[in-house]
Amino acid sequence: MANFFISYSRKDAAVADNIRNHIYKLDAGHDVFLDIKSIHVGANWKTELQRKIKSCDFFILIHSKNSINSPYVKEELKWISESELKSGMRKLIVYRLNYAGIIPEIASYQILDSTDNFTIDFFRLMQGVLAENSFYNVEYEIMLEDEYWYKGKIWIEAPEQFLEKIQMAEYRFDYGWSPDASLITVNCTKSNLKKKFAVEFETKYHFTIFVMLYLWNTKELAFVKKVHISH
């Protein structure tokens, strides 16, 4: 079960409602927030929108010529950007109607263009939902040092503003490592931030590394990376 928030112009309400209905058909346990359906009479609509955006797992933007000119959509995009920066998770999914112009707020996101076949569109939309959605990636490089040993480096790749949110990176190497080398922690300093929390290692074999990122807002993100050796 997941929490969805649909951001749209009222002029595109039919499209928004269609997406909402299809998500419920997929799994009735999902919570899909659509303002005209979900805000109760007497509620503080701005407070409720902010609360729902903060707690949502996925934020679906119906991007159109109408939404570009909507001050409400612009404010919702601001809130989801703040939520992503705090959580480290990529939540925004863009569904574009009629090739509407690209605005700076969505320029770095993958955009799904609508077609005449909504069934296919919805399938692709859900593919985006199920895709890896963290702003952080664990990367590595490795080179042969001599006949048997390889030397490598592993680090965290992310936009600078997200790297600055990391308080500590913890690297746990699997079996075959000495106790003092199987766990390495890298705290946030200017030097480590510049190096993207990188650590170096030596190995003769394939191994798996488990990475925990501790963000300043106390949120934790976990990753598993397999390092392959070519003999």
C-alpha positions in Angstrom: 0.0 0.0 0.0 1.3 3.5 -0.9 0.2 7.1 -0.5 -0.3 9.0 -3.7 -0.8 12.8 -4.2 -2.1 14.0 -7.6 -1.3 17.6 -8.5 -3.3 19.1 -11.4 -5.2 22.0 -12.8 -9.0 21.9 -12.3 -9.2 22.0 -16.1 -7.6 18.6 -16.2 -9.8 17.1 -13.5 -11.1 14.3 -15.7 -7.5 13.1 -16.3 -6.7 13.3 -12.6 -9.8 11.3 -11.7 -9.1 8.7 -14.3 -5.6 8.1 -12.8 -7.0 8.0 -9.3 -9.6 5.4 -10.3 -7.0 3.2 -12.0 -4.7 3.3 -9.0 -7.6 2.1 -6.8 -8.4 -0.7 -9.3 -4.8 -1.8 -9.0 -5.0 -2.0 -5.2 -7.9 -0.6 -3.2 -5.5 -0.4 -0.2 -3.7 2.6 -1.8 -4.5 6.1 -0.5 -4.9 8.5 -3.4 -5.2 12.2 -2.5 -7.2 14.3 -5.0 -8.2 17.6 -3.5 -11.8 17.7 -4.8 -12.4 14.2 -3.5 -10.3 14.2 -0.3 -10.5 17.5 1.5 -13.5 17.6 3.9 -15.7 20.7 4.4 -14.3 23.0 7.0 -10.7 21.7 6.7 -7.8 24.1 6.4 -7.0 23.2 2.7 -3.5 24.6 2.7 -2.5 22.8 5.9 -4.1 19.6 4.6 -2.3 19.8 1.3 1.1 20.4 2.9 0.5 17.4 5.3 -0.5 15.1 2.5 2.4 16.1 0.3 4.9 15.6 3.2 3.5 12.1 3.9 3.0 10.9 0.3 5.2 8.2 -1.3 4.5 9.4 -4.8 3.5 12.8 -6.2 2.0 12.6 -9.6 2.0 15.9 -11.5 -0.4 16.2 -14.5 1.7 18.7 -16.4 -0.2 20.6 -19.0 -0.6 24.1 -20.4 -3.2 24.6 -17.7 -1.1 23.5 -14.8 1.8 25.7 -15.9 -0.3 28.7 -15.2 -1.8 27.4 -11.9 -0.4 29.1 -8.8 -1.6 26.2 -6.7 0.4 23.7 -8.7 3.5 25.8 -8.4 3.1 25.9 -4.7 2.6 22.2 -4.5 5.8 21.7 -6.6 7.6 23.8 -4.1 6.4 21.7 -1.2 7.2 18.4 -2.9 10.7 19.7 -3.6 11.2 20.4 0.1 9.8 17.0 1.0 12.2 15.2 -1.4 15.2 17.1 -0.1 14.3 16.2 3.5 13.6 12.5 2.8 16.2 11.8 0.1 13.6 10.0 -1.9 12.5 10.8 -5.5 8.7 11.2 -5.3 7.8 13.4 -8.3 6.4 11.6 -11.4 5.5 13.8 -14.3 2.6 12.9 -16.7 2.6 15.4 -19.5 -0.4 16.3 -21.7 -0.1 17.6 -25.2 3.7 18.2 -25.0 3.3 21.1 -22.6 6.5 23.2 -22.2 9.1 22.1 -19.7 9.4 24.3 -16.6 12.6 24.4 -14.4 10.9 22.6 -11.6 10.6 19.4 -13.6 13.5 19.7 -16.0 15.7 17.1 -14.2 12.9 14.5 -14.0 11.9 11.8 -16.4 8.7 12.8 -18.2 6.0 10.5 -19.3 4.1 11.9 -22.3 0.5 11.0 -22.7 -0.7 9.1 -25.8 -4.1 8.0 -27.2 -3.8 4.7 -25.3 -4.4 5.4 -21.5 -3.9 1.7 -20.7 -0.3 1.8 -21.9 0.2 5.3 -20.3 -1.0 4.0 -16.9 1.3 0.9 -17.2 4.3 3.1 -17.9 3.2 5.5 -15.0 3.2 2.5 -12.6 6.6 1.4 -13.9 7.9 4.9 -12.9 6.4 4.4 -9.4 8.0 1.0 -9.0 11.4 2.1 -10.2 14.3 2.9 -7.9 13.3 6.2 -6.4 16.2 7.4 -4.3 18.3 10.5 -5.2 21.3 8.6 -3.8 23.4 6.0 -5.7 26.3 3.8 -4.5 29.0 3.8 -7.2 32.4 2.2 -7.4 35.5 1.8 -9.5 38.1 -1.0 -9.4 41.4 -1.7 -11.0 43.9 -4.6 -11.0 46.8 -3.8 -8.6 48.9 -6.9 -9.3 48.3 -10.5 -10.3 45.7 -11.3 -7.7 44.7 -8.1 -5.9 42.3 -5.4 -7.0 42.2 -1.9 -5.5 39.0 0.1 -5.6 37.0 3.0 -4.3 33.3 3.3 -3.4 31.3 6.5 -2.9 27.9 8.1 -2.8 26.6 9.8 -5.9 23.9 12.4 -5.6 23.2 16.1 -6.3 25.2 18.4 -4.1 22.2 19.6 -2.0 21.4 15.9 -1.2 25.0 15.0 -0.3 24.9 17.9 2.2 22.0 16.1 4.0 24.1 13.1 4.9 25.3 13.1 8.5 27.2 9.8 8.2 27.7 7.0 5.7 28.3 3.4 7.0 29.8 0.8 4.8 29.5 -2.9 5.9 31.6 -5.4 3.8 30.5 -9.0 3.7 32.5 -12.1 4.8 36.2 -12.4 4.2 37.2 -9.1 5.7 39.1 -8.6 9.0 36.9 -7.3 11.8 38.5 -3.8 11.8 37.9 -3.5 8.0 34.5 -5.0 7.7 32.8 -1.8 9.0 33.8 1.7 7.9 32.0 4.9 8.9 32.5 8.2 7.2 31.2 11.3 9.0 30.2 14.5 7.3 33.2 16.9 7.1 34.1 19.3 4.4 36.7 17.0 3.1 34.5 13.9 3.1 31.7 15.8 1.5 34.0 16.9 -1.3 35.1 13.3 -1.7 31.4 12.2 -1.7 32.0 10.0 1.4 34.4 7.8 -0.5 36.3 4.8 1.0 39.0 2.7 -0.6 39.4 -1.1 -0.4 41.5 -4.0 -1.6 40.1 -7.4 -2.6 40.8 -10.6 -4.5 37.2 -11.7 -4.7 33.7 -10.6 -5.5 31.9 -9.1 -2.5 28.7 -7.4 -1.4 28.7 -4.2 0.5 25.8 -2.9 2.6 25.5 0.9 2.8 23.5 2.9 5.4 23.1 6.6 4.9 22.1 8.5 8.0 20.6 11.9 7.1 20.5 14.9 9.3 16.8 14.6 9.7 17.3 11.2 11.3 16.0 9.3 8.3 18.0 6.2 7.3 18.4 4.8 3.7 19.8 1.4 3.0 21.5 0.1 -0.2 23.1 -3.1 -1.3 25.9 -3.1 -3.9 27.6 -6.1 -5.4 31.2 -5.5 -6.5 32.3 -7.8 -9.3 35.8 -8.9 -10.1 36.9 -10.0 -13.6 39.6 -12.6 -13.6 
